Amino acid sequence: MLPHPMSMSTPNASASGTFSLGGDLNINRLGFGAMRITGEGVWGEPKDPEQAKKVLRRAVELGVNFIDTADAYGPEVSERLIAEALHPYPKDLIIATKGGFTRSGPNKWAVVGRPEYLRQCVEMSLRRLKVERIDLWQLHRIDPKVPVAESLGVIKELQQQGKIRHVGLSEVKPDEIAEASKTVKIVSVQNEYNLTTRKSEASLQYAQEHKLGFIPWFPVAAGKLARPGGVLDEIAKAHKATVAQLSLAWLLHHSPVMLPIPGTSSVDHLEENVASGSVQLSAEEWKAIEDAAAKEAKK
């Protein structure tokens, strides 16, 4: 393996800084999203299960101590592979999972927030992950057919039973976070967010104000801003980095509660992602990126 172009040393997720999730779980801010270790369409087994496990083990070796998964990834496949690759887990490894989706095929997702189903989600995740308590359990989506107090009421019961440590939400707006918080303490929010997709800015602001972890999914910027010869590309080349690395570095720079979870099925891409935590830009360069993003958003 050739050394990463940014550095002759091995990258480590600790360079991304730390965040206290829920006030008691200290994690390196750059984590790993385990959706892509499944088959195409987030369905079924990966093409190379051993390679998927190699990626998981390498992530931990590189200082990643926050892995995000969900029972719907596969379904069940991602959680099972995590246990096969990493159990018994290192003491500082935090595994977050989610529940609230059913799957009927590749790229097909159906929201189910009924209490009895969510209880089953938690119990089965505990079994597949081979843990007695889930460090962070997240409601994958709020079910519009079920009051959120009902969905999270059973989660609070399971938390009181010691089966869940902390609770988070996914794809929510500030008013939904506030409403959910009336039933159970919320410590994190996982929404789509990157340099060019900023529709969740209000939720990020809410997370900052309430010291919630903000977990951006699809964290790498795409579209015209990432094109060859653009501002991102030029600054990346000046730092011997990639546009993807710069996208992740921007997230870490943008907010102290940001917890990016780039996912990959490749060890090389994993190492590249982890190295993004070491990217250091000048104030002028960060401003140039922000200005370019703002200009693109107006088009």
N, C-alpha and C positions, 0 to 999 in steps of 0.2 A: 504493500500500500504506500503510495507516494504521500508525503506530508501535504497538508492542506496549504494552498497558495497564500493564505493570510498569515500563516504562522508555521514555524518549523516544529513547534511543540504540539502535543495532543490537545485538542479543544476540550473544555470542561464546562458543564452547565452552570457551575458556580460563578462563572464570569458574568452571568446575567443578573446577579444579585439575588436577594432572598425576599420572601413575602411570608407573613404569618397568617395562614389560612385559618379562619375561625378563631384567631387569637392564640392558638396553641399548636398548630402544625407548621413548622418552619420548612418551607420548600424552596428549591431553586426555581426562579421565575420562568425559565425556559423548560417546558415539559415535553411530553410526547403524547400525541394523539394516536390511539390504536385502532382507528377505523380502517385504515388502508392495509392492515395485515390480514384482511379477509379476501374473498373472491370478488370478481367483477360485479359492480352494482351493489357492493357491500353485502354480498350474498354468497353463502357457502364457504368452502375451504379455500385458502390461498393456493396459488399454483405451486408454491414451494413452502410447505409448512416449516421445514427446518430452517429455511432462510428467514422466515418471519420470526422464529424464536431466536435466531442469531441477532436480528435487529434489536429485539427486546433486551437481550443480555448486554449487547453493546451499549445501548442507551444508558443502562445502569452503570456500566463501566465508565461512561463519560460524564457521570455526575448527575444524570437525570434522576430525580427522586419524586417526580409527580407524573403519573401515567393516567390518562383519561380514556375510558372505554364506555361501552353501553351493552346492555343485554341484547339490543336489536342489531348489533354489528355481527352479521353472519346469518341469522341470529345465533347467539351463544358462542360462536367461534372465537371471537376476540378475547372474551373473558377466559375461555378454556385454554387458549394458547398462552395467555399471560401466566396462568397458574402452572402450566406445563414447563414454561421457560424459566420462571423466577421463584416458584415456591420450593422451599421455605424462603420468605421474602426478607431482604435486608431490613434492619430495624427502622431506618429512616425513609423507607419507600412508602409513598402515599399513593394508593390506587383509588381513583374516582370512577364511579360508574353511573349509569342512568337507566331509567325505566319509564314506560308509558307509551311505547310504540309496539304495534304488532307488525309482522312482516308476512307477505304472501308471495313475494318474488323479488327478483333483482330491481333495485331502485323503487320499490313499492313500500310505502310507510303509512300506517293508519294509527291515529291517536286514540288511546284508550286510557282514561283516567279514573276508572271505577276503583273504589277502595280495595275490593277483593282481588282485582287483577294486580294492583300495585303491590299489595302484600305478597302475592305470589312472585312478582318480579324481584323483590328484595330477597326473599327466601332462596330463590334459585340462583341469584347472583352470589349470595353468600356461599352456596354449595360449589358453584363453578370456580369461584376465585379462591376457595379453600381458606376462608377467613371467618372469624367469629363476629367481626364487626366491620362494616363498610365505613371507611374514613370520610368519604364524601359521596352521598347519594343525591343525584339530581333528577328532578322531574323533567323528562325529555321534552315534553310539550304540555301546556295546560289544555285540558280537554274542554272545548266550549260547551259540551253537553253535561259536564259535571262541575258543580261549584268547587272552586279550588280549595275551599275549607274542608270539603269532603275528601278530596284526593289527598291532601296533606295531613288530614286528621289521622289517618292510619299510619302515615309516615312518622308522625310525632309519637304515636304509640310504640312503634318499632324502635324509635330513638330512645324512648324511656325504658324499653326492654334491653337496651345496650347493643342492639343490632346495627344501629347507625350512629355515627359520631356527629357528622355535620350534614346539613341539607342545602342544596343549591337548586337553581332554576335554569331553564334553557329557553332561548328565544322569547324574552319578555320585555315589556315596557315598564317604565318607572311605577305607574299606578298598579300594575300587576305584581310587582315586587313588594310594594307597600301592602297590598291586600293579602298576599301570601304570608307576609311577616306577622300578620295578626294571629295566624294559626301556629306557625313554627318559626324559629329563628333561621333566617336565610344568611348564608355566609359567602355565596358566590353566584355569579350570573354567567352563563355561556351563550353568547350571541355571535352571529356572523359579523365579522369586523376586520377590516384591513385598511391600508392606506387609501384605497379607492372606493371602498364600500363603507360609508360612514353613517348609515341610517340608524345605527344604534348609539349615536353620540349621547343622547339624553340618558340612556341606560348606563353608559360608561360614567357620565357625570354623577348619576345617583350612586353608582358603586364607589366612586371616589369619596363622595361625601359621607357614606356610611361604612367605609373601609371594607367593602366586599371585594373578593377577588373577581376580576373580570377575565373570563377565559374566551378569547376570540377564536372561533372556528373559521376555517378557510382564511388563515392569517396572511398568506402571501398575496401581494398586490398583483392584479392582472390588468389586461386591457392596454390602452394606448400609453399609459404612464410607464409601463414596463418595456416599451418597444426599444429596439436597438437604436442607439444614438440619442435617446432621451436623457433627461436630467438624472433619473435613477441609474441608468446604464453608465453614464459618464462618471458619476460620483463613485459607483461601485468599482469601475475599472481603476480609478485613481487610488482606491484602497485595496486593490487586488482581491476584491470580493465579488459576489454575484448579486444580481438584482433580488433574488429570493432572500439572500442574507441581509441585504439592506432593508427589505420589507419587514423582516423580523426584528432587526435592530431598531427600526423606527417605532414599532409597537412598544418595545421595552423603554424607549426614550420618551414616548408620548404620555405614558401614565405609570405611576409607581404601583398601581394595582393590577396592571396588565400581566396576564399569565399565558403567553402564547403556547400552543400545543401542536406544532407542525408534525404531520404524520408522514410516514414513508415506509416502503417495503424494502428499501435499499440501505445497506450499511454506509455506502459512500454519501448518499444524500443525508443520512442521519448525521454523519460527522460534519458535513457542510452546514446543516441547520444549527447544530450545537455551537459551531464556531461563530455564528452570528452574534452570540452574546458578548463577543470580544470586540465587535466593531465600534470604533470611536470616531465620531465626526465632529467637525467644528460647528459653532453656532450658525455660521453663514451657510454651511452645507445643509444643516437641518432645515433652515429657513427656505433654502432653494427648493428642497423637496416638498415642504408644506405649500409653498407658493404654486408649484407645478400641479400639486394635487387639487388645490382650490380652483385653479384655472381650468383643469380638466372637468371638475365637478359642475362648472357653470355651462359647459357645452351641451 
